[in-house]
Amino acid sequence: MVKIQTEQDYKFVIAEIKNLLHNTNPIVTAEEIPEIKTLSMAATEYELIKYDFTKRSLNQAS
């Protein structure tokens, strides 16, 4: 399991996903490549946590 802790890690993971996609046979889907699936899940988890934190911060400020 990949765990993204910082924005820098997140940017690295996104760049790695793009790199893997670029070097992949276009007929193969991203879901069929374990590395892309794992990195995508980690990126999505980070985005959801970041969104939830931002949402809570905005609610507390108002």
C-alpha positions, -999 to 999 in steps of 0.1 A, spaced: 0 0 0 13 34 -9 5 62 15 9 98 4 18 122 32 27 155 14 18 175 -16 53 168 -30 46 130 -27 13 135 -44 29 154 -73 55 126 -76 28 99 -77 9 118 -104 40 122 -125 48 85 -120 12 75 -132 17 97 -163 50 81 -170 36 46 -166 7 55 -189 30 70 -215 52 38 -216 22 14 -218 5 -2 -247 -25 20 -255 -48 -10 -257 -41 -19 -220 -63 0 -196 -49 16 -164 -68 -8 -143 -49 -37 -158 -15 -24 -146 -11 -30 -108 14 -2 -103 -10 24 -118 -40 10 -99 -20 12 -66 -7 47 -72 -42 59 -84 -58 46 -52 -32 63 -31 -37 96 -50 -74 94 -47 -72 87 -9 -49 118 -5 -73 139 -26 -103 129 -4 -84 135 28 -72 169 15 -108 178 3 -122 168 37 -96 188 56 -102 219 34 -140 215 38 -137 213 76 -114 243 77 -138 264 57 -167 253 79 -148 263 110 -139 297 96 -175 306 89 
